[in-house]
């Protein structure tokens, strides 16, 4: 009788390795970079809701002069806004570069000479959902793979016992939920793995990380049986989701030991935990560092479910509270990576889906002491792998309403991130529905002034 050729899984299984020793297969092996990378991994602090650039990294003294008066550069806003609203926070210069940063991020600002601030970012619309999709997936309308999915598709995972892309968000998912880290038409193995980081115990952080019913030997046999059933099912059907499902079972098995170690911050020395501080954001940032040093390609840290930075009212109180939760952890991460020799090849990205208006939001004729959404101009910053620290790229107008000098699109930002990771954004493509797709669609230029 004719014996069908062995698949990679069959070969490894019959060699005595079994399902437990399998990697994610060729799908997760990745390809060689297009050029020498400056960074190996990415950590993205996502301040969902839209932090105010004029209260954080883009000082606007003109708002003081026009306080209570109409702003000449006023743009159409989603809601009614009124007169110029000066920042209630003090700015000062930091580092040798002398870049001005708000008191809200004074601890982060101590590392400003490692940071490149982009003050001329632009989104497409002043709405959360499409702007989240644009920032995360490169398209505000169509379902497209996320940045993390593209990175793991292009480069693979450096640790077969952990996901290549992890998204942590305490207390539930942000708006658009898993679409923010979706694989879309890429194989499902590249989708981000969600972790609710409000939990402290590993068994709560990662559901079903341990089986209460079977030891590793029994699980190995169960997975082997499951593989045979799935392979028989796949021979009769063509469904890429099945391959992703098989890979997820394999990964879940292998994660039991590695993940238990990576997510357990009690293994860190006390002085390191003290450096990051207290609270869920300190803990998830420290976990992120532990994941990155174990080979996870990208970690995205969300600032809670919903839109916590969407401060349409009382921005002074709300922005002060929110920044206090992450300023120390971000500064600690930079210092920690630097002392471990990891900052030089770890790319840090900070920002939200858009900025906020320099004018005050109104409720009828009454000021709400908050700011509306602003997609015309806002700030993000990058630090670490391949970044020219102590630099500012672009600017908004004198009031902070719109990008003026060197307007920078999200496609430009994505092209730059891929470039730093060794990928030519025009060459990383995936054929789907009869055409080649890429993260940056048909746009994007590397922001060379911020590249070292």
PENORPE-V645836 format. One record per backbone hydrogen bond with DSSP energy under -1.0 kcal/mol. CO is the residue of the C=O (numbers start at 0). NH is the residue of the N-H. E is the energy in kcal/mol with one decimal. If there is no record, write none. Layout:
CO,NH,E
CO,NH,E
This chain:
6,10,-2.5
7,11,-2.2
8,12,-2.7
9,13,-2.8
10,14,-1.0
11,16,-2.2
12,15,-1.7
17,20,-1.0
18,21,-1.4
24,27,-1.4
27,156,-1.7
40,346,-2.9
41,298,-2.3
42,348,-2.5
43,300,-3.1
44,350,-1.7
45,47,-1.5
45,302,-1.7
46,49,-1.7
47,308,-2.3
52,55,-1.2
52,57,-2.1
55,101,-2.9
59,62,-1.6
60,63,-1.4
60,64,-1.2
61,65,-2.0
65,68,-3.0
68,83,-2.8
70,73,-1.8
79,361,-2.7
82,359,-2.2
83,67,-1.8
89,102,-2.3
91,100,-2.2
93,97,-1.2
98,93,-1.5
100,91,-1.9
101,104,-1.6
102,105,-1.4
104,108,-2.6
107,110,-2.3
108,111,-2.1
110,113,-2.6
111,114,-1.5
111,389,-1.3
114,389,-1.5
114,390,-1.3
115,381,-2.3
116,392,-3.0
117,379,-1.9
119,407,-3.0
120,377,-1.4
126,130,-1.5
127,131,-3.0
128,132,-2.1
129,133,-2.3
130,134,-2.5
131,135,-2.4
132,136,-2.9
133,137,-1.6
135,146,-2.5
145,149,-2.5
146,150,-2.5
147,151,-2.2
148,152,-2.2
149,153,-2.6
150,154,-2.7
151,155,-1.7
153,30,-1.7
158,161,-1.5
163,297,-1.9
164,192,-2.5
165,299,-2.6
166,194,-2.4
167,301,-3.1
169,304,-1.0
173,176,-2.0
175,178,-2.3
176,179,-1.9
177,180,-1.3
180,191,-2.7
181,145,-2.6
182,185,-2.5
186,189,-2.1
187,190,-1.7
192,166,-2.5
194,168,-2.0
194,196,-1.1
195,198,-1.3
200,203,-1.2
200,204,-2.4
201,205,-2.5
205,208,-1.2
214,218,-2.6
215,219,-2.2
216,220,-1.7
217,221,-2.4
218,222,-2.8
219,223,-2.0
220,224,-2.1
221,225,-2.6
222,226,-2.5
223,227,-1.9
224,228,-2.2
225,229,-2.8
226,230,-2.8
227,231,-2.1
228,232,-2.2
229,233,-2.6
230,234,-1.9
238,241,-1.7
239,243,-1.7
240,244,-2.0
241,245,-2.6
242,246,-2.4
243,247,-2.1
244,248,-1.9
245,249,-2.0
246,250,-2.7
247,251,-2.5
248,252,-1.9
249,253,-2.0
250,254,-2.0
254,258,-2.6
256,260,-1.5
257,261,-2.5
258,262,-2.4
260,263,-1.0
262,264,-1.1
263,266,-1.5
264,267,-1.9
268,272,-1.9
269,273,-2.6
270,274,-1.4
271,275,-1.6
272,276,-1.7
278,282,-2.1
279,283,-2.8
280,284,-1.6
281,285,-2.0
282,286,-2.5
283,287,-2.1
284,288,-1.9
285,289,-1.9
286,290,-2.3
287,291,-2.8
288,292,-2.2
290,295,-2.1
291,294,-1.6
294,157,-1.4
296,41,-2.3
297,165,-2.3
298,43,-2.5
299,167,-3.1
300,45,-3.0
301,303,-1.4
306,309,-2.1
308,310,-2.0
309,311,-1.4
310,370,-2.0
313,317,-2.2
314,318,-2.5
315,319,-1.3
316,320,-2.0
317,321,-2.5
318,322,-2.5
319,323,-1.7
322,326,-2.7
325,329,-2.4
326,330,-2.3
327,331,-2.8
328,332,-2.4
329,333,-2.2
330,334,-2.2
331,335,-3.1
332,336,-3.2
333,337,-2.1
334,338,-2.3
335,339,-1.2
336,341,-3.0
336,342,-1.2
337,340,-1.2
341,344,-1.2
342,345,-1.2
344,39,-3.2
344,40,-1.1
345,384,-2.0
346,42,-2.6
347,382,-1.9
348,44,-3.2
349,380,-1.9
350,46,-2.3
354,373,-1.9
357,84,-2.8
359,81,-3.4
360,367,-2.7
362,365,-1.6
365,362,-3.5
367,313,-2.3
368,314,-2.8
369,360,-2.4
371,356,-2.2
373,354,-2.5
374,122,-2.3
375,402,-2.3
377,120,-2.2
379,117,-3.1
380,349,-2.5
381,115,-3.1
382,347,-3.1
383,386,-2.5
385,451,-2.8
386,388,-1.2
390,116,-2.5
392,118,-2.3
394,403,-3.4
394,404,-1.3
396,399,-1.1
401,396,-2.1
404,394,-1.7
407,121,-1.8
408,412,-1.8
409,413,-2.7
410,414,-2.6
411,415,-2.1
412,416,-2.2
413,417,-2.6
414,418,-2.2
415,419,-2.4
416,420,-1.4
417,422,-3.1
418,421,-1.8
419,37,-2.2
419,38,-2.4
421,33,-2.2
421,34,-1.6
423,426,-1.9
423,427,-1.3
426,428,-1.3
429,436,-2.6
431,434,-1.6
434,431,-2.9
436,429,-1.9
437,440,-1.5
439,442,-2.7
445,447,-1.9
446,449,-1.7
447,450,-1.7
449,387,-2.9
